[in-house]
């Protein structure tokens, strides 16, 4: 069994290859070394026999020599060359082609067969002067189109051509001035490599001869072909005249360099086909990747096209293009493509361009990655049997497609260009105002309107119909009032289906709208719906997408409920009343002849039908009062500001419990201690609009202890101590209008000092004064629904002065009864940093300091049970009532709109609890307090404290 490298991988099954768009490579292993020195064609493998014309010689002969070139002019025995042959060209021969097969007898089909690893080198320094072409492989037939010439090569054929107007492979040469009409076929195995150097060089050319209707010139190449051309006006592939065909298998690569160079040039009803995963790269001014004029180019799936220049060549009027179809030319895409352009519309350089009836058809669907603009220009008029044809682009973008560019349609006398786009699981980043003929936006598809500072706003115009099937449009808008600048969708035809809308706020501060900001304009039937894909926010407002007439608007106000119009009341029409007949009056007879008078019928009476009553539905000339939607984040910012100023606010007995006691061990009065308090609270409030309801849950832990104590007269007592604390607060705000919510969080710490003075430390009566000052700092977070999390810091000082007076109302054997009026003033100076939200809204703490005042009275009993006599155990149950007043509510300003917390100006509080001395060294205390304000404010708090004395 021969080894695989001795075989030739030949493109076969010609009928199947020609009938399909993409070339299906199959293997015909030709064991050249094992062939006899001569034999019959019928002894060759069947696959190889299938592509040898029936008119060819019936025999073959192996060629043992190693020539510099091969010329086959007659229909004699087919020569077969072995593997690894290197041909260096004819030098000064009349034809400067290394392999040439020409049918010049009018009968038979001359041809040649090569094995694997054929290398051809063709070079001519004189070609530019003597008018000769320089080709690697050349074939053309004579006067009998049914007797085609042929060349067959194996795998890894390498062709190098150096000279002006040289071709790597040429079938159907058309410059000899002879009237030849014969056909030529070339079949090449896998891994073909061609490199041409020189102006007007071509990798592969297939041209029909003088009679294009009869000549059929075909070149079929296997997989992984690699073609490189260097020189101005060079071409990778070129087909011309009807009947010409070039077909390359999968993974082909074409590279051209030079002004006006072209990757694939197809003209005059010819056809070019590439398999899947083709790569075409062109470099040079006025370069084109694929150029189809009155011809067809079929590209397999996942083609990659790169055009690396945006400039025009001095001698050529056309700018570079990726796919360019004109004059009824067609470029068909089997399944997606990646197209990258260096230029754009400003340089008249397009990724896809059609004009004068050209068509680029990507309607089969697939993954498109397009970096560039597209254009369909005009049409071609009807001529002869051909109808008028619009220049057309069809794209069906699926499978995570992406397009960065714009779309342009122009009109001409003959008609208007057509661009039809369907998108599913695809993204179009629209870089400039664009026009399409029709658009279908399916689920997973997104169109992003791009906008840069200083650029004009974009409009996407649909000349015919727009269909939304769950796709999304992302507009850029200055979210202010009705006159705000914005991107727009304009549909000249009809709309249907549902589309989601997202909006990027470009510097809008939010404002009240009346009619709204128009984003969709519909000229035809407006049956489509547009709804928010996510929240649309600016400043303190939420915006909705609403329909008014045929068009769609962004509006920040709450749509009023439709008035209830009662059903019309049908009038009651009475049945007509027929009067009873009246008997005629018959007079007494007159003699001699009695006269019978005729009966008299009364006139009929028409029934009375009242006018129908139409109820008055109360029309008014006064415009309706509009209410605007506030964002729930307003409540979160307010809650954070409120918490930062109140979490560490303390009162004397909340902080220390009862500070006076008698040390039973020494009899000495002392207050040296370490204390801790834990506080949990739940707060409810509404904002000023009444739309936002906020709930706060907080926890505070504070520690402290005395640093010094003394007395100035033996009766009073002074304490100075230090304290520190940790607090965490979580809040949630819900909008009763939009049903959106927001969450907030505050985490922070405090450190500070306190000082207390008691006028009478012996019997616990008389006045006391307590003061403290804290420095507080917090990390804040606001997490709005469908919005980026916002983080910011706050810090500042809070300080308090509290005073009270204790009255003994009476006593018994084990209890004493007390009344303690008290007052407190607290300065709240914690201020949040300004925060610029991700959506552009500037948030400021607008509270500007608050002075809280508290006035109240505490009633308590101090004593113990008889069983605790002489045990230093005392308990102090109490009830306390307070009135609290705030000079400033918590307030936040979002851009130019201020909002505040309601219900905290005047608050009533009731507190109950107990303070106890368990031992001479251990005190505990606890209480529960309930605060109630107006407009829905309330606060419920529980406290537990412990103190240990040293």
ZINOR-V635884 format. One line per field, one symbol per residue. ss: DSSP state (H for helix, E for strand, L for the rest). burial: 1 if it has 24 or more other ideal C-beta (glycine too) atoms within 12 Angstrom, else 0. A space follows every 10 residues. Layout:
# ZINOR-V635884
ss=???
burial=???
This chain:
# ZINOR-V635884
ss=LLLHHHLLLL LLLHHHHHHL LLLLLLLLLL LLLLLLLEEE HHHLLHHHHL LLLLLLLLEE EEELLLLLLE EELLLLLEEE ELLLLEELLL LLLLLEEEEE EELLLLLLLL EEEELLLLEE EEELLLHHHH LLLEEEEEEE LLLLLLLLEE EEELLLLEEE EELLLLEEEE ELLLLLLLLL LLLEEEEELL LLEEEEELLL LEEEEEELLL LLLLLLLEEE ELLLLEEEEE LLLLEEEEEE LLLLEEEELL LLEEEEELLL LEEEEEELLL EEEELLLLEE EEELLLLEEE EEELLEEEEL LLEEEEELLL LLLLLLLLLL EEEEEELLLE EEELLLEEEE ELLLHHHLLE EEEEELLLEE EEEEEELLEE ELLEEEELEE LLELLELLEE LEEEEEELLL EEEEELEEEE EELLEELEEE EEELLEEEEE LLLEEELEEE EELLLEEEEL LLLLLLLLEE EELLLEEEEE EEEEEEELLL LLLLLELEEE ELLLEEEEEE EEEEELLLLL LLLLLLEEEE EELLLELLEE EELLLEEELL EEEEEEEELL EEEEELELLL LLLLLLLLLL LLLLLLLLLL LLLLLLLLLL LLLLLLLLLL LLLLLLLLLL LLLLLLLLLL LLLLLLLELE LLHHHHHHHH HHHHHHLLLL LHHHHHLLLL LELLLLLLEL LLEEEEEEEE EEEEEEELLL LEEEEEEEEE EEEEEEEEEE LLLLLLEEEE EEEEEEEEEE EEEEELLLLL EEEEEEEEEE EEEEEEEELL LLLLLEEEEE EEEEEEEEEE EEEELLLLLE EEEEEEEEEE EEEEEEEEEE ELLLEEEEEE EEEEEEEEEE EELLEELLLL LEEEELLLLE EEEEEEEEEE EEELLHHHLL LLLEEEEEEE EEEEEELLLL EEEELLEEEE ELLLLEEEEE EEEEEEELLL LEEEEEEEEE EELLLLLEEE EEEEEEEEEL
burial=0000001111 1111001100 1111111111 1110100000 1001101111 1110111001 1110000111 1111101111 1110111011 0000111111 1111000111 1111111111 1111001000 0111111111 1101101111 1111111111 1111111111 1111010001 1111111111 1111111111 1111111111 1101111111 1111111111 1111111111 1111111111 1111111111 1111111111 1111111111 1111111111 1111111111 1111111111 1000010111 1111111111 1111111111 1111100111 1111111111 1111111111 1111111111 0000000011 1111111110 1111111111 0001111111 1111111111 1111111111 1100111111 1000001111 1111111111 1111111111 1101111111 1110111111 1111110111 1110011111 1100010111 1110111111 1111111100 1111111100 0000000000 0000000000 0000000000 0000000000 0000000000 0000000000 0000000111 1111111111 1111111111 1111111111 1100000011 1111111111 1111111110 1111111111 1111110010 0000001111 1111111111 1111101101 1111111111 1111111110 1001111111 1111111111 1111101001 1111111111 1111010000 0000010111 1111111111 1110101011 1111111111 0111111111 1111000000 0111111111 1111110111 1111101111 1111111111 1011111101 1011111111 1110111111 1111111010
